Amino acid sequence: MTEAILKGLALGFVLALSVGPIIFTIIKQSLNNGHKGGFSFVAGVWISDILLVVLCNTLTAMVSELLKHSRTIAFGGSAFLIAMGVYFVFFKKVSLGKESGSTETTFRKRDMARVFASGFLINTLNPGVIFFWLGNATILAPTHTLKEMVVIFAVCLLVNMSADVGKVMMANTLRSKLTVRTLSIVNKIAGSILIGFGVYLLLFRVILYKEGAAA
């Protein structure tokens, strides 16, 4: 069981330290909307991760089936990331709340639901996240018991969740020192990164992959 815990810790640190669109969007949401925005977003990411872990470990047939449709998944994910990026760069407006020293903006329940949904969708439609869970479930399943698998993935998720909480808190320590102009720049940087990841997926996981397969 100690080995299972250590493997879960290793996987959790790999996932927590990986650089992708999720980490930049967590920081962006926290800077724009305070703790509520950051935690609403990561809550959507957590639910997505939990569902993916459960599906990957219980529906073994889904592993091979999803791998057959990797280009379709990559296309959907890239389109969503590019759309989100374009919104953040060109259309998203930011504010610091009603008071200049405020650390929290007015954040309604429907805003929380919207941010939660964006976290869920960005994570679920990210092929890198899907194949991380699929790949590890496929590799670990033949050599580990069900109890060990539960421990590995539970520890991994807990480590990643703790890291996400740290990212939200870290972003909020900086928020009081930022101006609307700075937040706008952060939005544009985060949006550009999302567009970059989306274009990368579209180019290397859809177009070039398709050409290579055809060759």
Helices and strands as residue ranges (DSSP letters): H 2-17, H 21-58, H 60-68, H 70-86, I 87-91, H 109-124, H 127-140, G 141-143, H 146-175, H 180-200, I 201-207, H 208-214
